[in-house]
Amino acid sequence: MPPPMKPVKEIAPSIYQVLLPLPFALRIVNCYLIRDTEGWTIIDTGLHIPEGPQTWLQAFSDLNIQPGTLQRIILTHYHPDHYGLSGWLQSWHTEQGFPPPPVFISAIDGEQAHIIIQSDGRQVSVLMDFFRRCGMPEELARLLTEDIQKLHRLLQPPPNRFHILSPGETLVVGDYRFHIIHTPGHSDGHLVFWDEASRILLCGDHVLQHITPNISQWPTTAANPLGRYIASLKQLESLPVQKALPGHGPVITDWQGRLQELQHHHEERLAHMYDAVQPSASVYDVATRVFDFPSLSYHEMRFAIAETRAHLEHLVHLGELALSENGVWRYEKSSQ
């Protein structure tokens, strides 16, 4: 996959969007460079495929960014396409005689990133058990687990350490004073960054324009991620956002409208999941009824499974479904 043409553009005063290629259906992750009086801040980094470093080096050349001028790397969340090149960016500095820029992330997602970085045989067994309990056939569970393990090499080298960002703090970058807001759902520790003066929001993967952010429940995910996601959307409705800069896709200009669309989407998806529980069903049963499963890649299948579980668990939380388990999670309508 060749790097995208003209990967850098100024999207707001002193904020440049950098388009990093991905080997997934999304194709592109949006990363950002913000000019400061002393250098530059990076927001998210992309995945460590060969085209990733090439794209960053081209961006640095276009903007005349010299080694040693990267002040820090900020991660909205721990997912591989957002933090996978943070270690490489540090190495790029150290190889040329400069100290590595610190990498900042929320405490919750820092812990999740360490789990991935230290992935070993225990993680394989945890994932296999998760897929089995979802009711997935054994061979497919094995194939999806192996596919996840392949991502590990795309995160090398890992960052030397994580520094912690806390919700409620202010992150000052150049003329911007970003208020840090915790927005769980897409990941447990997802953060967004709101500058009231410019009405600009760096929203990571919490809100996207043309696709719905994946809300998944994995073995290490806190309870009811979809419920927490919907609550965080309602929390953000009061922000007078003029321009939201997302992790994928175009800039969002109708902020309240997009938040309402996402809430409506999940209302519809919950209804579809509920209808698919006939008369009782596993996560795998419901996923194969709601999604066009045979057409999905392994990467898409595992997200479909984890998204289905998040929706079913939210329906349990609402009292509309009941959950039982005998080696496999099974759901049935509470009225039955």
C-alpha positions as CSV (number, residue, x, y, z in Angstrom):
1,M,0.0,0.0,0.0
2,P,1.6,3.3,-1.1
3,P,1.5,6.2,1.4
4,P,-1.3,8.6,0.7
5,M,-0.5,11.6,-1.5
6,K,-0.1,14.9,0.3
7,P,-0.5,13.4,3.7
8,V,-0.3,16.8,5.6
9,K,-2.7,19.7,5.6
10,E,-3.3,22.6,8.0
11,I,-6.8,22.0,9.4
12,A,-6.9,24.7,12.0
13,P,-4.4,27.5,13.0
14,S,-1.1,25.7,13.8
15,I,-2.9,22.2,13.7
16,Y,-1.9,19.9,10.9
17,Q,-3.6,16.7,10.0
18,V,-1.4,13.8,9.0
19,L,-3.0,10.8,7.2
20,L,-1.4,7.5,8.2
21,P,-2.2,4.4,6.1
22,L,-3.7,1.3,7.7
23,P,-4.0,-2.3,6.4
24,F,-7.6,-2.5,7.5
25,A,-11.0,-1.5,5.9
26,L,-10.7,2.0,7.5
27,R,-7.5,2.6,5.4
28,I,-6.5,5.8,7.1
29,V,-6.0,7.0,10.7
30,N,-5.9,10.8,11.3
31,C,-3.0,11.9,13.4
32,Y,-2.3,15.6,14.3
33,L,0.7,17.8,14.7
34,I,0.3,21.0,16.7
35,R,2.9,23.8,16.5
36,D,4.1,25.2,19.8
37,T,6.5,28.0,20.6
38,E,9.1,25.4,21.5
39,G,8.4,22.7,19.0
40,W,5.7,20.3,18.1
41,T,3.1,18.0,19.8
42,I,1.8,14.8,18.1
43,I,-1.7,13.6,18.7
44,D,-1.9,9.8,18.0
45,T,0.7,8.0,15.8
46,G,-0.6,5.3,13.5
47,L,0.4,1.7,13.1
48,H,3.9,0.5,12.5
49,I,3.6,-0.8,9.0
50,P,6.4,0.2,6.5
51,E,4.4,3.1,5.1
52,G,3.9,4.6,8.6
53,P,7.5,5.9,9.2
54,Q,7.7,7.0,5.6
55,T,4.6,9.1,6.0
56,W,5.8,10.7,9.2
57,L,9.2,11.5,7.7
58,Q,7.5,13.1,4.7
59,A,5.3,15.2,7.1
60,F,8.4,16.3,9.0
61,S,10.1,17.3,5.7
62,D,7.0,19.2,4.5
63,L,6.8,21.1,7.8
64,N,10.6,21.5,8.3
65,I,10.4,19.6,11.6
66,Q,13.9,18.7,12.9
67,P,14.9,15.9,15.2
68,G,14.7,17.1,18.8
69,T,11.7,19.4,18.2
70,L,9.0,16.9,19.0
71,Q,8.0,18.0,22.6
72,R,5.6,15.2,23.4
73,I,3.3,12.5,22.0
74,I,-0.4,12.5,23.2
75,L,-2.5,9.3,22.8
76,T,-6.3,9.6,22.8
77,H,-6.5,5.9,23.6
78,Y,-4.5,2.6,23.5
79,H,-5.7,1.0,20.3
80,P,-2.9,-0.2,18.0
81,D,-3.6,2.2,15.1
82,H,-3.3,5.1,17.5
83,Y,-0.2,4.2,19.6
84,G,1.6,1.7,17.4
85,L,4.3,4.2,16.1
86,S,4.9,6.0,19.4
87,G,8.0,3.9,20.2
88,W,9.3,4.4,16.7
89,L,9.0,8.2,17.0
90,Q,10.9,8.0,20.3
91,S,13.6,5.9,18.6
92,W,13.8,8.4,15.7
93,H,14.9,11.0,18.2
94,T,17.3,8.9,20.2
95,E,19.1,7.6,17.0
96,Q,20.0,11.2,16.2
97,G,21.2,12.1,19.7
98,F,18.1,13.6,21.2
99,P,16.1,12.5,24.2
100,P,12.9,10.7,23.3
101,P,9.7,12.8,23.6
102,P,7.5,11.6,26.4
103,V,4.3,9.6,25.6
104,F,1.1,10.6,27.4
105,I,-2.0,8.5,27.9
106,S,-4.8,8.0,30.4
107,A,-3.9,5.7,33.4
108,I,-6.7,3.2,32.4
109,D,-5.5,2.9,28.8
110,G,-1.9,2.9,29.8
111,E,-2.6,-0.3,31.7
112,Q,-4.4,-1.8,28.7
113,A,-1.5,-0.9,26.4
114,H,0.9,-2.7,28.7
115,I,-1.2,-5.8,28.5
116,I,-0.8,-5.8,24.7
117,I,2.9,-4.9,24.8
118,Q,3.5,-7.8,27.2
119,S,1.3,-10.2,25.2
120,D,2.2,-13.8,25.8
121,G,0.7,-17.2,25.9
122,R,-1.7,-16.2,28.7
123,Q,-3.3,-13.7,26.5
124,V,-3.9,-16.4,23.8
125,S,-5.7,-18.5,26.3
126,V,-7.7,-15.6,27.6
127,L,-8.9,-14.7,24.1
128,M,-9.6,-18.3,23.2
129,D,-11.7,-18.6,26.3
130,F,-13.5,-15.4,25.5
131,F,-14.5,-16.6,22.0
132,R,-15.6,-20.0,23.3
133,R,-17.8,-18.3,25.9
134,C,-19.3,-16.3,23.1
135,G,-20.3,-19.6,21.5
136,M,-17.9,-19.4,18.6
137,P,-16.9,-22.6,16.8
138,E,-13.4,-23.8,18.0
139,E,-11.6,-23.5,14.7
140,L,-12.9,-20.0,14.0
141,A,-11.9,-19.0,17.6
142,R,-8.4,-20.2,16.9
143,L,-8.1,-18.3,13.6
144,L,-9.3,-15.1,15.1
145,T,-7.0,-15.4,18.1
146,E,-4.0,-16.0,15.8
147,D,-5.0,-13.0,13.7
148,I,-5.0,-10.8,16.8
149,Q,-1.5,-12.0,17.7
150,K,-0.2,-10.8,14.3
151,L,-0.9,-7.2,15.4
152,H,1.8,-7.4,18.1
153,R,4.7,-7.0,15.7
154,L,3.0,-3.8,14.3
155,L,3.5,-2.2,17.8
156,Q,7.3,-2.5,17.9
157,P,9.3,-1.0,19.4
158,P,7.0,-0.1,22.4
159,P,7.4,3.3,24.0
160,N,9.9,3.4,26.8
161,R,7.3,4.4,29.3
162,F,3.9,6.1,29.6
163,H,3.2,9.4,31.3
164,I,-0.3,9.8,32.7
165,L,-2.9,12.4,31.6
166,S,-5.8,12.9,34.0
167,P,-9.3,14.1,33.2
168,G,-9.9,17.6,34.4
169,E,-6.4,18.8,33.8
170,T,-5.5,21.4,31.1
171,L,-3.0,20.6,28.3
172,V,-1.4,23.8,27.0
173,V,-0.1,23.5,23.5
174,G,0.8,26.8,21.8
175,D,-2.2,29.0,21.8
176,Y,-4.5,26.2,22.7
177,R,-5.6,25.3,26.3
178,F,-7.2,21.8,25.9
179,H,-9.4,20.7,28.7
180,I,-9.0,16.9,29.1
181,I,-12.3,15.0,29.2
182,H,-12.7,11.3,29.9
183,T,-15.1,9.7,27.3
184,P,-15.3,5.9,28.0
185,G,-16.9,3.5,25.5
186,H,-14.6,3.0,22.5
187,S,-11.9,2.3,25.1
188,D,-12.3,2.4,28.9
189,G,-9.8,5.3,29.2
190,H,-10.5,7.2,26.0
191,L,-9.7,11.0,26.3
192,V,-10.9,14.0,24.2
193,F,-9.3,17.4,24.2
194,W,-11.5,20.6,24.2
195,D,-10.3,24.1,23.6
196,E,-13.1,26.5,24.6
197,A,-11.6,29.6,22.9
198,S,-11.4,28.1,19.5
199,R,-14.3,25.7,20.0
200,I,-12.1,22.9,18.6
201,L,-12.3,19.4,20.0
202,L,-9.8,16.6,19.3
203,C,-12.2,13.7,19.6
204,G,-10.1,10.6,18.7
205,D,-12.4,7.7,17.9
206,H,-15.1,8.7,20.3
207,V,-17.2,10.5,17.6
208,L,-16.7,9.8,13.8
209,Q,-18.6,11.3,11.0
210,H,-19.4,8.6,8.5
211,I,-19.0,5.4,10.6
212,T,-20.1,4.5,14.1
213,P,-17.2,4.0,16.6
214,N,-16.9,0.4,17.6
215,I,-18.1,-0.2,21.2
216,S,-16.7,-3.6,22.3
217,Q,-16.7,-5.7,25.4
218,W,-13.4,-7.7,25.7
219,P,-12.2,-9.8,28.6
220,T,-10.4,-6.7,30.2
221,T,-13.2,-4.2,29.4
222,A,-15.1,-2.7,32.4
223,A,-18.7,-3.5,32.7
224,N,-21.3,-2.1,30.3
225,P,-19.2,-0.1,27.9
226,L,-22.1,0.8,25.7
227,G,-24.0,2.3,28.6
228,R,-20.9,4.4,29.5
229,Y,-20.5,5.4,25.9
230,I,-24.1,6.6,25.6
231,A,-23.7,8.5,28.9
232,S,-20.5,10.2,27.6
233,L,-22.3,11.3,24.4
234,K,-24.9,13.0,26.5
235,Q,-22.2,14.6,28.6
236,L,-20.7,16.2,25.4
237,E,-23.9,17.6,24.0
238,S,-23.4,20.8,26.0
239,L,-20.1,21.6,24.3
240,P,-20.5,24.3,21.6
241,V,-18.1,22.6,19.3
242,Q,-17.5,24.2,15.9
243,K,-14.9,21.8,14.6
244,A,-14.2,18.3,15.9
245,L,-11.1,16.6,14.7
246,P,-11.6,12.8,14.6
247,G,-9.3,9.8,14.4
248,H,-10.8,8.7,11.2
249,G,-12.8,10.4,8.4
250,P,-13.7,14.0,7.8
251,V,-13.8,16.9,10.2
252,I,-17.2,17.1,12.1
253,T,-18.9,20.5,11.9
254,D,-22.5,19.5,13.0
255,W,-21.5,18.3,16.5
256,Q,-24.9,18.1,18.2
257,G,-26.4,16.5,15.1
258,R,-23.8,13.8,14.9
259,L,-24.2,13.0,18.6
260,Q,-27.9,12.6,18.1
261,E,-27.3,10.3,15.1
262,L,-25.0,8.1,17.1
263,Q,-27.5,7.7,19.9
264,H,-30.2,6.9,17.4
265,H,-27.9,4.3,15.7
266,H,-27.4,2.5,19.0
267,E,-31.1,2.5,19.8
268,E,-31.7,0.8,16.4
269,R,-28.9,-1.6,16.9
270,L,-30.1,-2.6,20.4
271,A,-33.5,-3.3,18.9
272,H,-32.0,-5.5,16.2
273,M,-29.9,-7.4,18.8
274,Y,-33.0,-7.9,21.0
275,D,-35.0,-9.2,18.1
276,A,-32.1,-11.6,17.2
277,V,-32.4,-13.4,20.6
278,Q,-34.8,-16.1,19.5
279,P,-35.6,-17.9,21.7
280,S,-32.3,-17.9,23.5
281,A,-29.0,-17.2,21.9
282,S,-25.2,-17.0,22.3
283,V,-23.2,-13.9,21.3
284,Y,-22.1,-15.7,18.2
285,D,-25.7,-16.6,17.3
286,V,-26.7,-13.0,17.5
287,A,-23.7,-11.6,15.7
288,T,-24.2,-14.0,12.7
289,R,-27.9,-12.8,12.5
290,V,-27.1,-9.1,12.8
291,F,-24.0,-8.9,10.7
292,D,-23.2,-10.3,7.2
293,F,-20.7,-12.6,8.9
294,P,-19.3,-14.6,5.9
295,S,-18.3,-11.4,4.2
296,L,-16.2,-10.1,7.1
297,S,-12.5,-10.4,7.5
298,Y,-11.1,-12.0,10.7
299,H,-10.3,-8.4,11.9
300,E,-14.0,-7.4,11.3
301,M,-15.4,-10.6,12.8
302,R,-13.8,-10.2,16.2
303,F,-15.0,-6.6,16.4
304,A,-18.5,-7.8,15.4
305,I,-18.4,-10.4,18.2
306,A,-17.2,-7.9,20.8
307,E,-19.6,-5.2,19.7
308,T,-22.5,-7.7,19.9
309,R,-21.5,-8.7,23.4
310,A,-21.4,-5.0,24.4
311,H,-25.0,-4.5,23.1
312,L,-26.3,-7.7,24.7
313,E,-24.8,-6.8,28.1
314,H,-26.4,-3.3,27.9
315,L,-29.7,-5.0,27.3
316,V,-29.1,-7.1,30.4
317,H,-28.3,-3.9,32.3
318,L,-31.6,-2.4,31.1
319,G,-33.4,-5.5,32.3
320,E,-34.6,-6.5,28.8
321,L,-32.5,-9.6,28.6
322,A,-31.4,-12.3,31.1
323,L,-28.0,-13.9,31.1
324,S,-27.1,-17.5,31.9
325,E,-23.9,-19.3,31.6
326,N,-22.8,-22.9,31.4
327,G,-19.5,-22.6,29.6
328,V,-21.2,-20.3,27.0
329,W,-23.0,-17.0,27.7
330,R,-26.6,-17.4,26.7
331,Y,-29.2,-14.6,26.5
332,E,-33.0,-14.8,26.6
333,K,-35.7,-12.2,26.8
334,S,-36.7,-11.3,30.3
335,S,-40.4,-11.7,29.6
336,Q,-40.0,-15.4,28.6
